[in-house]
Amino acid sequence: MDDHRARKNTTPIRLVCVDGLPVWTSADETAYVCYEPVGTPTTTLLSAGGEFDTGGTACLHEALTVTRTPQTERTLVDLAHITLAGTAFVYELLAAHSQPGRLVLIGPLTHPVRILFALCPGASDLFLVALDKGFRI
């Protein structure tokens, strides 16, 4: 895991605003994480899309770090638009799961995410997975 963290810290990310909301992107723009307001300061909704290999996962890390505050009780992460997910992605979700507050993954889970969870036995059992954004906030 130390090797993963060393790589992640050297991967550049970009922060842009789209319609006044922050969007974190990987340097090569193959992955993004958008912040979406949900109307309550205790819940954060992040929508992720694209390729979350080692480079792409850095933008997820940054978005989770910036948006999870001591007031955050729930962090919802929409995974419906992920086209590639590597082990670095699972490490990042596991790290977020170990932080205070509840982490909820929102689907439907794409084929790459389902395959990744199948290859990491027990990892998916740690997460609450909601089928869509209709999850009760």
Phi, psi and omega per residue, in radians:
M1 nan -0.566 3.106
D2 -1.066 -0.682 3.118
D3 -1.076 -0.745 3.111
H4 -1.060 -0.800 -3.119
R5 -1.123 -0.662 3.132
A6 -1.106 -0.741 3.117
R7 -1.144 -0.745 -3.065
K8 -1.095 -0.699 -3.083
N9 -1.210 -0.307 3.133
T10 -1.703 -0.074 -3.104
T11 -1.481 2.075 3.137
P12 -1.239 2.539 3.051
I13 -2.237 2.892 3.098
R14 -2.173 2.493 3.030
L15 -2.001 2.144 3.107
V16 -2.223 2.872 3.057
C17 -1.965 2.307 3.064
V18 -2.179 2.092 -3.065
D19 0.937 0.615 3.084
G20 1.410 0.075 -3.119
L21 -1.979 2.542 -3.124
P22 -1.245 2.446 3.039
V23 -2.335 2.111 3.089
W24 -1.645 2.333 3.118
T25 -2.242 2.679 3.012
S26 -1.227 2.789 -3.101
A27 -1.019 -0.613 -3.141
D28 -1.568 0.076 3.083
E29 1.057 0.516 3.073
T30 -1.641 -0.188 3.119
A31 -2.389 2.598 3.109
Y32 -2.564 2.712 3.015
V33 -2.366 2.126 -3.126
C34 -1.853 2.397 2.987
Y35 -1.510 2.321 3.097
E36 -2.199 2.121 3.132
P37 -1.160 2.472 3.130
V38 -2.086 0.031 3.051
G39 1.594 0.065 3.090
T40 -2.446 2.364 -3.110
P41 -1.265 -0.198 -3.112
T42 -1.573 -0.104 -3.132
T43 -2.208 2.328 3.093
T44 -2.029 2.357 3.059
L45 -2.055 2.136 3.068
L46 -2.073 2.305 3.081
S47 -1.914 2.167 -3.094
A48 -1.926 2.543 3.095
G49 -2.695 2.719 3.092
G50 1.770 -2.637 -3.012
E51 -1.799 1.952 -3.098
F52 -1.842 1.241 2.969
D53 -1.611 -2.745 -3.120
T54 -1.021 -0.794 -3.127
G55 -1.207 -0.724 -3.119
G56 -1.198 -0.512 -3.086
T57 -1.185 -0.402 3.134
A58 -1.060 -0.629 3.134
C59 -1.248 -0.562 3.041
L60 -1.144 -0.772 3.112
H61 -1.006 -0.848 -3.116
E62 -1.107 -0.766 3.133
A63 -1.087 -0.763 3.115
L64 -1.130 -0.709 -3.129
T65 -1.123 -0.759 -3.082
V66 -1.285 -0.686 -2.996
T67 -1.560 -0.337 3.127
R68 -1.532 1.904 -3.131
T69 -1.929 3.005 3.085
P70 -1.026 -0.407 3.131
Q71 -1.438 -0.231 -3.081
T72 -1.279 2.085 3.093
E73 -1.687 -0.542 -3.114
R74 -2.401 2.380 2.990
T75 -2.097 2.066 3.112
L76 -1.744 2.265 3.123
V77 -2.135 1.965 3.139
D78 -1.423 2.061 -3.086
L79 -1.840 0.192 -2.989
A80 -1.176 -0.245 -3.059
H81 -2.049 0.371 3.130
I82 -1.481 2.229 -3.108
T83 -1.808 -0.261 3.111
L84 -2.670 2.349 3.123
A85 -2.449 2.155 3.127
G86 -1.864 -3.120 -3.094
T87 -1.106 -0.517 3.090
A88 -1.052 -0.574 3.102
F89 -1.123 -0.783 3.102
V90 -1.103 -0.749 3.109
Y91 -1.009 -0.724 -3.129
E92 -1.157 -0.730 3.094
L93 -1.130 -0.695 3.103
L94 -1.120 -0.708 3.095
A95 -1.106 -0.737 3.114
A96 -1.152 -0.641 3.122
H97 -1.100 -0.572 -3.099
S98 -1.375 -0.153 3.123
Q99 -1.436 2.801 3.084
P100 -1.048 2.604 -3.131
G101 1.652 2.770 -3.084
R102 -1.557 2.353 3.074
L103 -1.850 2.160 3.139
V104 -2.112 2.202 3.081
L105 -1.639 2.373 -3.099
I106 -1.977 2.344 3.135
G107 -1.929 -2.835 0.262
P108 -1.213 2.491 3.123
L109 -1.281 2.295 3.139
T110 -1.275 2.865 -3.138
H111 -0.949 -0.809 3.120
P112 -1.050 -0.653 3.134
V113 -1.231 -0.728 3.108
R114 -1.087 -0.722 3.110
I115 -1.107 -0.776 -3.141
L116 -1.056 -0.769 3.112
F117 -1.145 -0.589 3.094
A118 -1.160 -0.560 3.138
L119 -1.411 -0.226 -3.139
C120 -2.073 1.346 -3.061
P121 -0.973 2.347 3.110
G122 1.564 -0.424 -3.102
A123 -1.101 -0.796 -3.097
S124 -1.180 -0.421 3.128
D125 -1.201 -0.328 -3.134
L126 -1.355 -0.353 -3.001
F127 -1.836 2.521 2.933
L128 -1.467 2.190 -3.139
V129 -2.024 2.104 3.066
A130 -1.722 2.575 -3.061
L131 -1.304 -0.443 3.120
D132 -2.782 -3.125 -3.091
K133 -1.256 -0.022 3.077
G134 -1.304 0.022 3.087
F135 -0.914 2.349 -3.064
R136 -1.155 1.951 -3.139
I137 -1.425 nan nan
